[in-house]
Amino acid sequence: MKTSEFDFDPGERVMPSDPVELRGKRREDGRMVVLERSTATIEYTVFSTIYNYLRPGDLLVLNDSYMMSNTLSFRL
C-alpha cells in the first residue's frame, strides 16, 4: 500500500471551522465512512453505530483534537 492512496481533497464541507454544537447539531449525529475491504464497498453511516463494525481484538483509536480550518502544505 502506498501513502498516495490516501490522498484526497476534503474541501470545506468536510472540514468545518466551527464545533458541531455551534452548527445546530449534536455530537451523537457525527458521521463516518466505512470501507468493507472484502467487497470493496463504501458505506456512509453515523458514528453511533461503530460498534457494529468492531470485532474482538480490534483497536479503536479516537482523536478528540480540534480540526484546524487551514491546511498546511509540505514539500520534500
All heavy atoms as a GROMACS GRO file, in nm:
protein
  619
    1MET      N    1   0.084  -0.117   0.000
    1MET     CA    2   0.000   0.000   0.000
    1MET      C    3   0.089   0.124   0.000
    1MET      O    4   0.189   0.129   0.070
    1MET     CB    5  -0.089  -0.002   0.124
    1MET     CG    6  -0.181   0.115   0.132
    1MET     SD    7  -0.299   0.103   0.266
    1MET     CE    8  -0.418  -0.004   0.192
    2LYS      N    9   0.052   0.222  -0.079
    2LYS     CA   10   0.130   0.345  -0.088
    2LYS      C   11   0.054   0.459  -0.020
    2LYS      O   12  -0.069   0.462  -0.022
    2LYS     CB   13   0.154   0.381  -0.234
    2LYS     CG   14   0.237   0.276  -0.306
    2LYS     CD   15   0.263   0.317  -0.448
    2LYS     CE   16   0.349   0.209  -0.514
    2LYS     NZ   17   0.389   0.248  -0.647
    3THR      N   18   0.129   0.552   0.040
    3THR     CA   19   0.063   0.664   0.106
    3THR      C   20  -0.016   0.750   0.008
    3THR      O   21  -0.113   0.815   0.047
    3THR     CB   22   0.166   0.753   0.178
    3THR    OG1   23   0.265   0.796   0.084
    3THR    CG2   24   0.232   0.679   0.292
    4SER      N   25   0.019   0.748  -0.118
    4SER     CA   26  -0.056   0.826  -0.218
    4SER      C   27  -0.200   0.777  -0.232
    4SER      O   28  -0.288   0.851  -0.278
    4SER     CB   29   0.014   0.822  -0.354
    4SER     OG   30   0.020   0.690  -0.401
    5GLU      N   31  -0.227   0.654  -0.190
    5GLU     CA   32  -0.364   0.601  -0.196
    5GLU      C   33  -0.456   0.673  -0.096
    5GLU      O   34  -0.577   0.662  -0.106
    5GLU     CB   35  -0.364   0.452  -0.168
    5GLU     CG   36  -0.293   0.372  -0.275
    5GLU     CD   37  -0.295   0.223  -0.246
    5GLU    OE1   38  -0.402   0.172  -0.208
    5GLU    OE2   39  -0.189   0.160  -0.260
    6PHE      N   40  -0.397   0.744  -0.001
    6PHE     CA   41  -0.476   0.816   0.099
    6PHE      C   42  -0.496   0.963   0.062
    6PHE      O   43  -0.561   1.036   0.136
    6PHE     CB   44  -0.408   0.807   0.237
    6PHE     CG   45  -0.402   0.667   0.289
    6PHE    CD1   46  -0.286   0.592   0.276
    6PHE    CD2   47  -0.512   0.610   0.350
    6PHE    CE1   48  -0.280   0.462   0.324
    6PHE    CE2   49  -0.508   0.480   0.398
    6PHE     CZ   50  -0.391   0.406   0.384
    7ASP      N   51  -0.444   1.010  -0.049
    7ASP     CA   52  -0.459   1.148  -0.092
    7ASP      C   53  -0.603   1.176  -0.134
    7ASP      O   54  -0.664   1.098  -0.206
    7ASP     CB   55  -0.366   1.180  -0.208
    7ASP     CG   56  -0.220   1.183  -0.167
    7ASP    OD1   57  -0.193   1.189  -0.045
    7ASP    OD2   58  -0.134   1.178  -0.257
    8PHE      N   59  -0.658   1.286  -0.086
    8PHE     CA   60  -0.791   1.330  -0.126
    8PHE      C   61  -0.806   1.478  -0.092
    8PHE      O   62  -0.732   1.532  -0.012
    8PHE     CB   63  -0.900   1.248  -0.059
    8PHE     CG   64  -0.913   1.274   0.089
    8PHE    CD1   65  -1.013   1.357   0.137
    8PHE    CD2   66  -0.827   1.215   0.179
    8PHE    CE1   67  -1.025   1.381   0.272
    8PHE    CE2   68  -0.838   1.238   0.314
    8PHE     CZ   69  -0.938   1.321   0.361
    9ASP      N   70  -0.901   1.543  -0.155
    9ASP     CA   71  -0.929   1.684  -0.129
    9ASP      C   72  -1.054   1.690  -0.045
    9ASP      O   73  -1.165   1.670  -0.096
    9ASP     CB   74  -0.948   1.759  -0.261
    9ASP     CG   75  -0.979   1.905  -0.239
    9ASP    OD1   76  -0.954   1.956  -0.127
    9ASP    OD2   77  -1.027   1.970  -0.333
   10PRO      N   78  -1.044   1.718   0.085
   10PRO     CA   79  -1.161   1.716   0.171
   10PRO      C   80  -1.258   1.830   0.146
   10PRO      O   81  -1.376   1.817   0.173
   10PRO     CB   82  -1.102   1.725   0.312
   10PRO     CG   83  -0.972   1.793   0.293
   10PRO     CD   84  -0.922   1.750   0.157
   11GLY      N   85  -1.211   1.942   0.094
   11GLY     CA   86  -1.299   2.055   0.069
   11GLY      C   87  -1.350   2.116   0.198
   11GLY      O   88  -1.325   2.065   0.307
   12GLU      N   89  -1.421   2.224   0.188
   12GLU     CA   90  -1.470   2.294   0.307
   12GLU      C   91  -1.584   2.219   0.375
   12GLU      O   92  -1.604   2.233   0.495
   12GLU     CB   93  -1.517   2.434   0.268
   12GLU     CG   94  -1.402   2.525   0.230
   12GLU     CD   95  -1.449   2.665   0.198
   12GLU    OE1   96  -1.557   2.704   0.249
   12GLU    OE2   97  -1.380   2.733   0.123
   13ARG      N   98  -1.662   2.143   0.301
   13ARG     CA   99  -1.776   2.073   0.359
   13ARG      C  100  -1.732   1.970   0.463
   13ARG      O  101  -1.800   1.945   0.561
   13ARG     CB  102  -1.853   2.002   0.249
   13ARG     CG  103  -2.000   2.023   0.262
   13ARG     CD  104  -2.072   1.957   0.149
   13ARG     NE  105  -2.153   1.854   0.210
   13ARG     CZ  106  -2.190   1.745   0.151
   13ARG    NH1  107  -2.155   1.720   0.029
   13ARG    NH2  108  -2.264   1.658   0.213
   14VAL      N  109  -1.618   1.909   0.442
   14VAL     CA  110  -1.571   1.804   0.532
   14VAL      C  111  -1.499   1.861   0.654
   14VAL      O  112  -1.499   1.801   0.759
   14VAL     CB  113  -1.478   1.707   0.455
   14VAL    CG1  114  -1.420   1.602   0.546
   14VAL    CG2  115  -1.554   1.643   0.342
   15MET      N  116  -1.439   1.977   0.638
   15MET     CA  117  -1.360   2.036   0.746
   15MET      C  118  -1.425   2.166   0.795
   15MET      O  119  -1.380   2.275   0.763
   15MET     CB  120  -1.218   2.063   0.699
   15MET     CG  121  -1.142   1.936   0.665
   15MET     SD  122  -0.976   1.966   0.605
   15MET     CE  123  -0.903   2.053   0.739
   16PRO      N  124  -1.530   2.157   0.874
   16PRO     CA  125  -1.594   2.280   0.924
   16PRO      C  126  -1.504   2.351   1.022
   16PRO      O  127  -1.424   2.290   1.092
   16PRO     CB  128  -1.721   2.228   0.992
   16PRO     CG  129  -1.691   2.088   1.026
   16PRO     CD  130  -1.594   2.038   0.922
   17SER      N  131  -1.518   2.483   1.029
   17SER     CA  132  -1.433   2.561   1.120
   17SER      C  133  -1.498   2.579   1.257
   17SER      O  134  -1.432   2.620   1.351
   17SER     CB  135  -1.403   2.697   1.058
   17SER     OG  136  -1.523   2.765   1.031
   18ASP      N  137  -1.627   2.549   1.270
   18ASP     CA  138  -1.697   2.566   1.397
   18ASP      C  139  -1.729   2.430   1.459
   18ASP      O  140  -1.754   2.334   1.387
   18ASP     CB  141  -1.830   2.639   1.376
   18ASP     CG  142  -1.809   2.779   1.323
   18ASP    OD1  143  -1.709   2.842   1.360
   18ASP    OD2  144  -1.894   2.825   1.244
   19PRO      N  145  -1.733   2.424   1.593
   19PRO     CA  146  -1.773   2.299   1.658
   19PRO      C  147  -1.916   2.261   1.619
   19PRO      O  148  -1.998   2.345   1.582
   19PRO     CB  149  -1.766   2.332   1.807
   19PRO     CG  150  -1.677   2.451   1.816
   19PRO     CD  151  -1.695   2.526   1.688
   20VAL      N  152  -1.944   2.134   1.627
   20VAL     CA  153  -2.073   2.079   1.588
   20VAL      C  154  -2.190   2.149   1.658
   20VAL      O  155  -2.292   2.179   1.597
   20VAL     CB  156  -2.069   1.929   1.618
   20VAL    CG1  157  -2.187   1.875   1.684
   20VAL    CG2  158  -2.043   1.852   1.494
   21GLU      N  159  -2.174   2.177   1.786
   21GLU     CA  160  -2.283   2.238   1.862
   21GLU      C  161  -2.318   2.378   1.810
   21GLU      O  162  -2.434   2.419   1.814
   21GLU     CB  163  -2.248   2.246   2.011
   21GLU     CG  164  -2.236   2.113   2.080
   21GLU     CD  165  -2.097   2.051   2.065
   21GLU    OE1  166  -2.010   2.109   1.999
   21GLU    OE2  167  -2.077   1.943   2.122
   22LEU      N  168  -2.220   2.451   1.760
   22LEU     CA  169  -2.246   2.584   1.707
   22LEU      C  170  -2.313   2.580   1.570
   22LEU      O  171  -2.363   2.680   1.522
   22LEU     CB  172  -2.115   2.664   1.697
   22LEU     CG  173  -2.049   2.700   1.829
   22LEU    CD1  174  -1.920   2.778   1.806
   22LEU    CD2  175  -2.143   2.780   1.918
   23ARG      N  176  -2.315   2.463   1.509
   23ARG     CA  177  -2.381   2.447   1.379
   23ARG      C  178  -2.520   2.385   1.394
   23ARG      O  179  -2.580   2.342   1.298
   23ARG     CB  180  -2.294   2.361   1.286
   23ARG     CG  181  -2.169   2.435   1.243
   23ARG     CD  182  -2.083   2.352   1.149
   23ARG     NE  183  -1.995   2.268   1.229
   23ARG     CZ  184  -1.983   2.137   1.212
   23ARG    NH1  185  -2.049   2.074   1.120
   23ARG    NH2  186  -1.902   2.068   1.288
   24GLY      N  187  -2.571   2.380   1.518
   24GLY     CA  188  -2.706   2.331   1.542
   24GLY      C  189  -2.720   2.180   1.538
   24GLY      O  190  -2.828   2.128   1.519
   25LYS      N  191  -2.610   2.109   1.558
   25LYS     CA  192  -2.615   1.962   1.556
   25LYS      C  193  -2.566   1.907   1.688
   25LYS      O  194  -2.514   1.979   1.772
   25LYS     CB  195  -2.529   1.909   1.441
   25LYS     CG  196  -2.578   1.955   1.305
   25LYS     CD  197  -2.497   1.895   1.194
   25LYS     CE  198  -2.552   1.942   1.060
   25LYS     NZ  199  -2.481   1.883   0.949
   26ARG      N  200  -2.583   1.775   1.704
   26ARG     CA  201  -2.536   1.708   1.826
   26ARG      C  202  -2.416   1.620   1.791
   26ARG      O  203  -2.405   1.569   1.681
   26ARG     CB  204  -2.646   1.621   1.884
   26ARG     CG  205  -2.772   1.697   1.918
   26ARG     CD  206  -2.881   1.605   1.964
   26ARG     NE  207  -2.896   1.494   1.872
   26ARG     CZ  208  -2.957   1.381   1.899
   26ARG    NH1  209  -3.008   1.362   2.017
   26ARG    NH2  210  -2.968   1.286   1.811
   27ARG      N  211  -2.329   1.600   1.887
   27ARG     CA  212  -2.211   1.514   1.864
   27ARG      C  213  -2.252   1.371   1.832
   27ARG      O  214  -2.185   1.301   1.759
   27ARG     CB  215  -2.120   1.515   1.986
   27ARG     CG  216  -2.052   1.647   2.004
   27ARG     CD  217  -1.917   1.630   2.070
   27ARG     NE  218  -1.848   1.758   2.070
   27ARG     CZ  219  -1.759   1.793   1.980
   27ARG    NH1  220  -1.729   1.711   1.883
   27ARG    NH2  221  -1.700   1.910   1.984
   28GLU      N  222  -2.364   1.326   1.884
   28GLU     CA  223  -2.410   1.190   1.858
   28GLU      C  224  -2.446   1.168   1.712
   28GLU      O  225  -2.458   1.055   1.666
   28GLU     CB  226  -2.534   1.158   1.944
   28GLU     CG  227  -2.509   1.160   2.093
   28GLU     CD  228  -2.512   1.302   2.150
   28GLU    OE1  229  -2.579   1.390   2.093
   28GLU    OE2  230  -2.444   1.325   2.251
   29ASP      N  231  -2.466   1.275   1.638
   29ASP     CA  232  -2.504   1.264   1.497
   29ASP      C  233  -2.382   1.264   1.403
   29ASP      O  234  -2.398   1.272   1.282
   29ASP     CB  235  -2.597   1.379   1.457
   29ASP     CG  236  -2.727   1.376   1.535
   29ASP    OD1  237  -2.770   1.266   1.575
   29ASP    OD2  238  -2.786   1.484   1.556
   30GLY      N  239  -2.263   1.256   1.459
   30GLY     CA  240  -2.142   1.256   1.378
   30GLY      C  241  -2.143   1.143   1.276
   30GLY      O  242  -2.190   1.033   1.303
   31ARG      N  243  -2.093   1.169   1.158
   31ARG     CA  244  -2.097   1.070   1.050
   31ARG      C  245  -1.960   1.004   1.032
   31ARG      O  246  -1.858   1.059   1.073
   31ARG     CB  247  -2.141   1.138   0.922
   31ARG     CG  248  -2.281   1.188   0.934
   31ARG     CD  249  -2.333   1.268   0.819
   31ARG     NE  250  -2.246   1.278   0.704
   31ARG     CZ  251  -2.255   1.370   0.612
   31ARG    NH1  252  -2.346   1.463   0.621
   31ARG    NH2  253  -2.175   1.373   0.508
   32MET      N  254  -1.961   0.889   0.968
   32MET     CA  255  -1.836   0.819   0.937
   32MET      C  256  -1.851   0.743   0.806
   32MET      O  257  -1.961   0.717   0.759
   32MET     CB  258  -1.796   0.724   1.049
   32MET     CG  259  -1.882   0.604   1.065
   32MET     SD  260  -1.814   0.496   1.194
   32MET     CE  261  -1.938   0.369   1.194
   33VAL      N  262  -1.737   0.712   0.748
   33VAL     CA  263  -1.731   0.635   0.624
   33VAL      C  264  -1.671   0.500   0.659
   33VAL      O  265  -1.569   0.492   0.727
   33VAL     CB  266  -1.644   0.706   0.519
   33VAL    CG1  267  -1.636   0.625   0.392
   33VAL    CG2  268  -1.696   0.845   0.491
   34VAL      N  269  -1.734   0.392   0.612
   34VAL     CA  270  -1.688   0.256   0.641
   34VAL      C  271  -1.649   0.189   0.510
   34VAL      O  272  -1.728   0.185   0.415
   34VAL     CB  273  -1.798   0.174   0.710
   34VAL    CG1  274  -1.751   0.031   0.735
   34VAL    CG2  275  -1.841   0.240   0.840
   35LEU      N  276  -1.526   0.138   0.505
   35LEU     CA  277  -1.479   0.062   0.389
   35LEU      C  278  -1.486  -0.086   0.421
   35LEU      O  279  -1.423  -0.133   0.516
   35LEU     CB  280  -1.336   0.101   0.353
   35LEU     CG  281  -1.265   0.010   0.252
   35LEU    CD1  282  -1.333   0.017   0.116
   35LEU    CD2  283  -1.119   0.047   0.241
   36GLU      N  284  -1.564  -0.160   0.344
   36GLU     CA  285  -1.570  -0.305   0.359
   36GLU      C  286  -1.467  -0.363   0.263
   36GLU      O  287  -1.488  -0.368   0.142
   36GLU     CB  288  -1.710  -0.357   0.326
   36GLU     CG  289  -1.724  -0.508   0.335
   36GLU     CD  290  -1.688  -0.562   0.473
   36GLU    OE1  291  -1.742  -0.513   0.572
   36GLU    OE2  292  -1.604  -0.654   0.478
   37ARG      N  293  -1.352  -0.403   0.318
   37ARG     CA  294  -1.240  -0.448   0.233
   37ARG      C  295  -1.273  -0.571   0.149
   37ARG      O  296  -1.230  -0.581   0.035
   37ARG     CB  297  -1.118  -0.478   0.319
   37ARG     CG  298  -1.056  -0.356   0.379
   37ARG     CD  299  -0.934  -0.393   0.456
   37ARG     NE  300  -0.872  -0.275   0.514
   37ARG     CZ  301  -0.758  -0.277   0.577
   37ARG    NH1  302  -0.692  -0.391   0.592
   37ARG    NH2  303  -0.708  -0.167   0.628
   38SER      N  304  -1.347  -0.663   0.203
   38SER     CA  305  -1.373  -0.788   0.131
   38SER      C  306  -1.454  -0.766   0.004
   38SER      O  307  -1.441  -0.840  -0.093
   38SER     CB  308  -1.443  -0.890   0.221
   38SER     OG  309  -1.568  -0.839   0.262
   39THR      N  310  -1.541  -0.664   0.006
   39THR     CA  311  -1.625  -0.638  -0.112
   39THR      C  312  -1.590  -0.507  -0.181
   39THR      O  313  -1.650  -0.474  -0.282
   39THR     CB  314  -1.774  -0.633  -0.073
   39THR    OG1  315  -1.792  -0.528   0.023
   39THR    CG2  316  -1.820  -0.766  -0.016
   40ALA      N  317  -1.494  -0.434  -0.125
   40ALA     CA  318  -1.451  -0.304  -0.178
   40ALA      C  319  -1.568  -0.207  -0.190
   40ALA      O  320  -1.577  -0.130  -0.284
   40ALA     CB  321  -1.379  -0.320  -0.310
   41THR      N  322  -1.659  -0.212  -0.092
   41THR     CA  323  -1.773  -0.120  -0.092
   41THR      C  324  -1.756  -0.016   0.018
   41THR      O  325  -1.690  -0.041   0.119
   41THR     CB  326  -1.906  -0.194  -0.070
   41THR    OG1  327  -1.899  -0.266   0.053
   41THR    CG2  328  -1.935  -0.290  -0.183
   42ILE      N  329  -1.815   0.099  -0.004
   42ILE     CA  330  -1.810   0.208   0.093
   42ILE      C  331  -1.950   0.236   0.142
   42ILE      O  332  -2.045   0.242   0.064
   42ILE     CB  333  -1.750   0.334   0.028
   42ILE    CG1  334  -1.604   0.309  -0.010
   42ILE    CG2  335  -1.761   0.454   0.123
   42ILE    CD1  336  -1.538   0.424  -0.082
   43GLU      N  337  -1.962   0.252   0.275
   43GLU     CA  338  -2.091   0.280   0.336
   43GLU      C  339  -2.079   0.408   0.418
   43GLU      O  340  -1.981   0.430   0.487
   43GLU     CB  341  -2.130   0.164   0.428
   43GLU     CG  342  -2.259   0.184   0.500
   43GLU     CD  343  -2.289   0.067   0.593
   43GLU    OE1  344  -2.225  -0.039   0.582
   43GLU    OE2  345  -2.377   0.084   0.679
   44TYR      N  346  -2.180   0.493   0.411
   44TYR     CA  347  -2.186   0.616   0.489
   44TYR      C  348  -2.288   0.595   0.600
   44TYR      O  349  -2.402   0.558   0.573
   44TYR     CB  350  -2.226   0.734   0.401
   44TYR     CG  351  -2.127   0.757   0.289
   44TYR    CD1  352  -2.142   0.695   0.166
   44TYR    CD2  353  -2.018   0.840   0.308
   44TYR    CE1  354  -2.052   0.714   0.064
   44TYR    CE2  355  -1.925   0.861   0.205
   44TYR     CZ  356  -1.944   0.798   0.084
   44TYR     OH  357  -1.853   0.817  -0.016
   45THR      N  358  -2.248   0.618   0.723
   45THR     CA  359  -2.337   0.592   0.836
   45THR      C  360  -2.305   0.690   0.949
   45THR      O  361  -2.219   0.776   0.935
   45THR     CB  362  -2.323   0.445   0.882
   45THR    OG1  363  -2.418   0.420   0.984
   45THR    CG2  364  -2.184   0.413   0.932
   46VAL      N  365  -2.374   0.676   1.061
   46VAL     CA  366  -2.349   0.763   1.177
   46VAL      C  367  -2.253   0.692   1.272
   46VAL      O  368  -2.250   0.570   1.283
   46VAL     CB  369  -2.480   0.801   1.250
   46VAL    CG1  370  -2.563   0.895   1.166
   46VAL    CG2  371  -2.558   0.679   1.289
   47PHE      N  372  -2.172   0.772   1.342
   47PHE     CA  373  -2.068   0.717   1.428
   47PHE      C  374  -2.125   0.634   1.543
   47PHE      O  375  -2.060   0.542   1.591
   47PHE     CB  376  -1.981   0.831   1.483
   47PHE     CG  377  -1.862   0.781   1.558
   47PHE    CD1  378  -1.751   0.734   1.491
   47PHE    CD2  379  -1.861   0.779   1.697
   47PHE    CE1  380  -1.641   0.686   1.560
   47PHE    CE2  381  -1.752   0.732   1.766
   47PHE     CZ  382  -1.641   0.685   1.697
   48SER      N  383  -2.245   0.664   1.584
   48SER     CA  384  -2.303   0.590   1.698
   48SER      C  385  -2.324   0.442   1.668
   48SER      O  386  -2.348   0.363   1.758
   48SER     CB  387  -2.436   0.654   1.741
   48SER     OG  388  -2.528   0.653   1.634
   49THR      N  389  -2.310   0.401   1.541
   49THR     CA  390  -2.323   0.259   1.505
   49THR      C  391  -2.188   0.190   1.489
   49THR      O  392  -2.182   0.078   1.438
   49THR     CB  393  -2.403   0.243   1.373
   49THR    OG1  394  -2.329   0.305   1.268
   49THR    CG2  395  -2.541   0.303   1.384
   50ILE      N  396  -2.082   0.253   1.536
   50ILE     CA  397  -1.948   0.197   1.516
   50ILE      C  398  -1.933   0.058   1.579
   50ILE      O  399  -1.857  -0.026   1.530
   50ILE     CB  400  -1.839   0.292   1.569
   50ILE    CG1  401  -1.703   0.248   1.515
   50ILE    CG2  402  -1.843   0.303   1.719
   50ILE    CD1  403  -1.595   0.348   1.529
   51TYR      N  404  -2.008   0.032   1.685
   51TYR     CA  405  -1.998  -0.100   1.749
   51TYR      C  406  -2.036  -0.213   1.655
   51TYR      O  407  -1.996  -0.327   1.675
   51TYR     CB  408  -2.084  -0.104   1.877
   51TYR     CG  409  -2.231  -0.077   1.851
   51TYR    CD1  410  -2.318  -0.178   1.814
   51TYR    CD2  411  -2.280   0.052   1.861
   51TYR    CE1  412  -2.451  -0.153   1.788
   51TYR    CE2  413  -2.414   0.079   1.836
   51TYR     CZ  414  -2.499  -0.024   1.799
   51TYR     OH  415  -2.631   0.002   1.774
   52ASN      N  416  -2.113  -0.184   1.550
   52ASN     CA  417  -2.150  -0.287   1.452
   52ASN      C  418  -2.031  -0.332   1.367
   52ASN      O  419  -2.036  -0.436   1.303
   52ASN     CB  420  -2.259  -0.236   1.358
   52ASN     CG  421  -2.390  -0.214   1.428
   52ASN    OD1  422  -2.422  -0.282   1.525
   52ASN    ND2  423  -2.466  -0.117   1.380
   53TYR      N  424  -1.925  -0.253   1.365
   53TYR     CA  425  -1.812  -0.280   1.277
   53TYR      C  426  -1.689  -0.331   1.352
   53TYR      O  427  -1.589  -0.366   1.291
   53TYR     CB  428  -1.776  -0.154   1.199
   53TYR     CG  429  -1.893  -0.103   1.120
   53TYR    CD1  430  -1.976  -0.004   1.170
   53TYR    CD2  431  -1.923  -0.157   0.995
   53TYR    CE1  432  -2.085   0.042   1.098
   53TYR    CE2  433  -2.032  -0.112   0.923
   53TYR     CZ  434  -2.113  -0.013   0.975
   53TYR     OH  435  -2.221   0.031   0.904
   54LEU      N  436  -1.695  -0.335   1.485
   54LEU     CA  437  -1.580  -0.380   1.564
   54LEU      C  438  -1.592  -0.529   1.596
   54LEU      O  439  -1.701  -0.580   1.622
   54LEU     CB  440  -1.572  -0.300   1.693
   54LEU     CG  441  -1.550  -0.150   1.675
   54LEU    CD1  442  -1.555  -0.079   1.810
   54LEU    CD2  443  -1.420  -0.122   1.604
   55ARG      N  444  -1.477  -0.595   1.592
   55ARG     CA  445  -1.471  -0.738   1.625
   55ARG      C  446  -1.376  -0.756   1.744
   55ARG      O  447  -1.293  -0.669   1.770
   55ARG     CB  448  -1.418  -0.816   1.505
   55ARG     CG  449  -1.508  -0.807   1.382
   55ARG     CD  450  -1.453  -0.889   1.267
   55ARG     NE  451  -1.314  -0.856   1.236
   55ARG     CZ  452  -1.276  -0.779   1.133
   55ARG    NH1  453  -1.364  -0.728   1.053
   55ARG    NH2  454  -1.149  -0.755   1.112
   56PRO      N  455  -1.385  -0.867   1.814
   56PRO     CA  456  -1.291  -0.892   1.925
   56PRO      C  457  -1.147  -0.882   1.876
   56PRO      O  458  -1.112  -0.932   1.769
   56PRO     CB  459  -1.324  -1.035   1.968
   56PRO     CG  460  -1.467  -1.055   1.927
   56PRO     CD  461  -1.482  -0.976   1.799
   57GLY      N  462  -1.065  -0.809   1.951
   57GLY     CA  463  -0.925  -0.791   1.914
   57GLY      C  464  -0.900  -0.664   1.836
   57GLY      O  465  -0.784  -0.626   1.816
   58ASP      N  466  -1.004  -0.595   1.788
   58ASP     CA  467  -0.986  -0.468   1.716
   58ASP      C  468  -0.941  -0.360   1.813
   58ASP      O  469  -0.972  -0.364   1.932
   58ASP     CB  470  -1.116  -0.423   1.650
   58ASP     CG  471  -1.148  -0.502   1.524
   58ASP    OD1  472  -1.061  -0.580   1.479
   58ASP    OD2  473  -1.260  -0.487   1.472
   59LEU      N  474  -0.870  -0.263   1.760
   59LEU     CA  475  -0.826  -0.148   1.838
   59LEU      C  476  -0.891  -0.024   1.780
   59LEU      O  477  -0.881   0.002   1.660
   59LEU     CB  478  -0.673  -0.134   1.831
   59LEU     CG  479  -0.615  -0.006   1.892
   59LEU    CD1  480  -0.636  -0.006   2.043
   59LEU    CD2  481  -0.469   0.006   1.857
   60LEU      N  482  -0.959   0.053   1.863
   60LEU     CA  483  -1.023   0.176   1.822
   60LEU      C  484  -0.947   0.292   1.884
   60LEU      O  485  -0.933   0.301   2.005
   60LEU     CB  486  -1.169   0.180   1.868
   60LEU     CG  487  -1.246   0.308   1.840
   60LEU    CD1  488  -1.257   0.332   1.690
   60LEU    CD2  489  -1.383   0.303   1.904
   61VAL      N  490  -0.894   0.381   1.801
   61VAL     CA  491  -0.820   0.498   1.848
   61VAL      C  492  -0.904   0.621   1.817
   61VAL      O  493  -0.942   0.642   1.701
   61VAL     CB  494  -0.682   0.509   1.780
   61VAL    CG1  495  -0.609   0.633   1.825
   61VAL    CG2  496  -0.600   0.384   1.807
   62LEU      N  497  -0.933   0.701   1.917
   62LEU     CA  498  -1.013   0.822   1.898
   62LEU      C  499  -0.925   0.944   1.910
   62LEU      O  500  -0.836   0.950   1.994
   62LEU     CB  501  -1.125   0.829   2.003
   62LEU     CG  502  -1.224   0.713   2.001
   62LEU    CD1  503  -1.321   0.725   2.118
   62LEU    CD2  504  -1.298   0.708   1.870
   63ASN      N  505  -0.951   1.042   1.826
   63ASN     CA  506  -0.877   1.167   1.828
   63ASN      C  507  -0.978   1.278   1.856
   63ASN      O  508  -1.064   1.306   1.774
   63ASN     CB  509  -0.808   1.189   1.693
   63ASN     CG  510  -0.731   1.318   1.687
   63ASN    OD1  511  -0.736   1.398   1.780
   63ASN    ND2  512  -0.662   1.339   1.578
   64ASP      N  513  -0.966   1.342   1.970
   64ASP     CA  514  -1.060   1.447   2.005
   64ASP      C  515  -0.999   1.586   1.991
   64ASP      O  516  -1.046   1.682   2.051
   64ASP     CB  517  -1.117   1.427   2.145
   64ASP     CG  518  -1.012   1.440   2.252
   64ASP    OD1  519  -0.892   1.449   2.220
   64ASP    OD2  520  -1.049   1.443   2.371
   65SER      N  521  -0.894   1.598   1.911
   65SER     CA  522  -0.831   1.727   1.893
   65SER      C  523  -0.914   1.815   1.800
   65SER      O  524  -0.994   1.767   1.721
   65SER     CB  525  -0.689   1.710   1.837
   65SER     OG  526  -0.694   1.648   1.710
   66TYR      N  527  -0.891   1.943   1.809
   66TYR     CA  528  -0.963   2.040   1.726
   66TYR      C  529  -0.907   2.037   1.584
   66TYR      O  530  -0.786   2.031   1.565
   66TYR     CB  531  -0.948   2.179   1.786
   66TYR     CG  532  -1.019   2.285   1.705
   66TYR    CD1  533  -1.158   2.298   1.710
   66TYR    CD2  534  -0.948   2.372   1.625
   66TYR    CE1  535  -1.224   2.393   1.636
   66TYR    CE2  536  -1.014   2.469   1.551
   66TYR     CZ  537  -1.151   2.480   1.557
   66TYR     OH  538  -1.215   2.574   1.484
   67MET      N  539  -0.994   2.040   1.486
   67MET     CA  540  -0.952   2.038   1.346
   67MET      C  541  -0.928   2.180   1.299
   67MET      O  542  -1.016   2.266   1.309
   67MET     CB  543  -1.059   1.972   1.259
   67MET     CG  544  -1.008   1.940   1.121
   67MET     SD  545  -1.132   1.868   1.012
   67MET     CE  546  -1.188   1.728   1.099
   68MET      N  547  -0.810   2.208   1.249
   68MET     CA  548  -0.779   2.342   1.200
   68MET      C  549  -0.851   2.367   1.069
   68MET      O  550  -0.863   2.280   0.984
   68MET     CB  551  -0.628   2.355   1.179
   68MET     CG  552  -0.549   2.348   1.307
   68MET     SD  553  -0.371   2.352   1.279
   68MET     CE  554  -0.353   2.507   1.195
   69SER      N  555  -0.899   2.490   1.051
   69SER     CA  556  -0.970   2.523   0.928
   69SER      C  557  -0.874   2.543   0.811
   69SER      O  558  -0.914   2.536   0.696
   69SER     CB  559  -1.056   2.647   0.949
   69SER     OG  560  -0.974   2.757   0.985
   70ASN      N  561  -0.749   2.570   0.838
   70ASN     CA  562  -0.650   2.584   0.731
   70ASN      C  563  -0.565   2.459   0.724
   70ASN      O  564  -0.542   2.393   0.823
   70ASN     CB  565  -0.558   2.704   0.759
   70ASN     CG  566  -0.635   2.834   0.757
   70ASN    OD1  567  -0.725   2.850   0.678
   70ASN    ND2  568  -0.599   2.924   0.845
   71THR      N  569  -0.519   2.426   0.606
   71THR     CA  570  -0.431   2.311   0.592
   71THR      C  571  -0.288   2.359   0.569
   71THR      O  572  -0.266   2.469   0.519
   71THR     CB  573  -0.475   2.222   0.473
   71THR    OG1  574  -0.480   2.303   0.355
   71THR    CG2  575  -0.611   2.162   0.499
   72LEU      N  576  -0.195   2.277   0.607
   72LEU     CA  577  -0.054   2.309   0.590
   72LEU      C  578   0.002   2.232   0.472
   72LEU      O  579  -0.028   2.115   0.456
   72LEU     CB  580   0.023   2.273   0.718
   72LEU     CG  581  -0.027   2.337   0.847
   72LEU    CD1  582   0.049   2.280   0.966
   72LEU    CD2  583  -0.010   2.487   0.839
   73SER      N  584   0.083   2.296   0.394
   73SER     CA  585   0.147   2.230   0.280
   73SER      C  586   0.292   2.204   0.311
   73SER      O  587   0.361   2.286   0.371
   73SER     CB  588   0.138   2.318   0.155
   73SER     OG  589   0.003   2.341   0.121
   74PHE      N  590   0.339   2.087   0.272
   74PHE     CA  591   0.477   2.048   0.294
   74PHE      C  592   0.542   2.010   0.163
   74PHE      O  593   0.475   1.961   0.072
   74PHE     CB  594   0.485   1.928   0.390
   74PHE     CG  595   0.438   1.959   0.528
   74PHE    CD1  596   0.306   1.939   0.564
   74PHE    CD2  597   0.525   2.009   0.622
   74PHE    CE1  598   0.261   1.966   0.690
   74PHE    CE2  599   0.482   2.037   0.750
   74PHE     CZ  600   0.350   2.016   0.785
   75ARG      N  601   0.669   2.031   0.154
   75ARG     CA  602   0.747   1.989   0.038
   75ARG      C  603   0.866   1.909   0.085
   75ARG      O  604   0.929   1.941   0.185
   75ARG     CB  605   0.797   2.110  -0.042
   75ARG     CG  606   0.688   2.182  -0.113
   75ARG     CD  607   0.747   2.287  -0.200
   75ARG     NE  608   0.640   2.359  -0.268
   75ARG     CZ  609   0.659   2.458  -0.347
   75ARG    NH1  610   0.782   2.501  -0.372
   75ARG    NH2  611   0.557   2.518  -0.405
   76LEU      N  612   0.897   1.806   0.012
   76LEU     CA  613   1.013   1.723   0.047
   76LEU      C  614   1.132   1.765  -0.035
   76LEU      O  615   1.125   1.811  -0.143
   76LEU     CB  616   0.983   1.576   0.021
   76LEU     CG  617   0.875   1.518   0.112
   76LEU    CD1  618   0.847   1.374   0.071
   76LEU    CD2  619   0.918   1.523   0.256
   0.00000   0.00000   0.00000
